[in-house]
Structures are given as C-alpha cells and as structure tokens.
Amino acid sequence: MFKLTTSHRQRPRSLKREIVLALVLKLVLLFAIWSLWFDNPMPREQWAENTARIILNR
C-alpha cells in the first residue's frame, strides 16, 4: 500500500520571516552604502572644480 518514509523534511521558512530578513539585509546594505559614499559630502566651494575634474577626467 503506502510506504512510510523515515526521512523528515524540513518545514519551509514562513514567508513573513523571509520578507523581514530581506528587509533587514537591505537596510544594512543601504546603511553601509550611505556611510561609505554619502557620509562626508563635498564642500560647496569645491563643487564646480571637482565636477569639471570628473567630467574632463583630469
């Protein structure tokens, strides 16, 4: 008739837990990006000078 298997399958994670984990991971990554690139903005008096340097690749 029916075979009884002894292997136990793991219960899949709940959708709520996966969504929360993804949101927390995104929050951590956004904080890391912000702290690396946007934490210390360029002084206002250097905007034109640095923009021209970046555009002209000098």
N, C-alpha and C positions, 0 to 999 in steps of 0.2 A: 504494500500500500504506500504509505508515506514514509520517506526516510527522515529520521531525526538527525540533525547535524549538531555536533557539539561545538562548532565554532561560533563564537559570539561576534556579531557585527557591532562596530561602534555606532553609536547614535550620532547622526549628523548634527553639527552645531546649529543652534537656532539662528534664524535669520536676524533676529534682534541683536544677538551677540556679535554676529559678523558685521552688521552695519555700524554698531558702536565701535568696534575695533578699527574699521576702516576710517571712521571719522576721527578717532583719536590719532591714528597714524598720520592722516592728512594734517591735522592740527600741529603735530610735532614737526612734520616736514615744512609746513608754512612758517613756523617759528624759526626753524634753522635757516631757511632761505632769507627771511627778514633780517635775522641777526648777522648773517654773512654779508649781504649786499646793501641793505637799506638802513642799517642802524646809524651810520655816520654819514649824513647827506653832505654833498659838496657845498662849500661856502658860496653864497650868492655872487660874490665878486669874481669867482673863477668859472662861472657857467659858460660864458662866451669863449673864453680861452680854451677850456677843456673840450667844449663841443667842437670847435674848429680843429683841434688836435685830433680828436677821434675821427671826424669826418675825413680829414685830409691824410690821416694815418701817418702823422709825424711824431 
